[in-house]
Amino acid sequence: MVPTATGGAGAREPLLAVDNLRVEFAARRVVHAVRGLSYTIAPGETLGLVGESGSGKSVSALALLGLLPKRVAVEPEPRPDRRPTDH
């Protein structure tokens, strides 16, 4: 179990944990679109990504969803370790 920001014995596993996400586009030169993004979202929490235009907000989301072209380097690879379940 991974402790959340609230911690304690009743802490639940995160719904999403991102650790050191990096996304690179190779063109004439390598473009580092996202470098070292890490966060954890626990059940009931909300996360808002804020940044300037071109700062990598949309690219980060697309990388986590696996929707970027295969030629784009994404590390670590997105893994569906935890999937929502029907209650």
For each residue, the residues with C-beta under 8 A, 3 or more apart:
1: 11 12 13
2: 11 13 14 17 40
3: 7 8 11
4: 7 11 12 14 40 42 45
5: 40 42 45
6: 11 42
7: 3 4 11
8: 3 11
9:
10:
11: 1 2 3 4 6 7 8 42
12: 1 4 42 43
13: 1 2 82
14: 2 4 17 40 41 42 82
15: 41 42 43 82 84
16: 40 41 64 82
17: 2 14 39 40 41
18: 21 37 38 39 40 64
19: 38 76
20: 36 37 38 75 76
21: 18 34 36 37 38 60 63 64 74 75 76
22: 32 34 35 36 37 73 74 75
23: 32 33 34 56 59 60 63 68 72 73 74
24: 30 31 32 33 72 73
25: 30 31 33 72 73
26: 30 31 71 72 73
27: 30 31
28:
29:
30: 24 25 26 27
31: 24 25 26 27
32: 22 23 24 35
33: 23 24 25 56 59
34: 21 22 23 37 56 59 60 63
35: 22 32
36: 20 21 22
37: 18 20 21 22 34 56 60
38: 18 19 20 21
39: 17 18 47
40: 2 4 5 14 16 17 18
41: 14 15 16 17 45 46 47
42: 4 5 6 11 12 14 15 45
43: 12 15
44:
45: 4 5 41 42
46: 41
47: 39 41
48:
49: 57 60 61
50: 57
51: 55 56 57
52: 55
53:
54:
55: 51 52
56: 23 33 34 37 51 59 60
57: 49 50 51 60 61
58: 61 62
59: 23 33 34 56 62 63 68
60: 21 23 34 37 49 56 57 63 64
61: 49 57 58 64 65
62: 58 59 65 67 68
63: 21 23 34 59 60 66 67 68 72 74 78
64: 16 18 21 60 61 78
65: 61 62 78
66: 63 78
67: 62 63
68: 23 59 62 63 72 74
69: 72
70:
71: 26
72: 23 24 25 26 63 68 69
73: 22 23 24 25 26
74: 21 22 23 63 68 77 78
75: 20 21 22
76: 19 20 21 79
77: 74
78: 63 64 65 66 74
79: 76
80: 83
81:
82: 13 14 15 16
83: 80
84: 15
85:
86:
87:
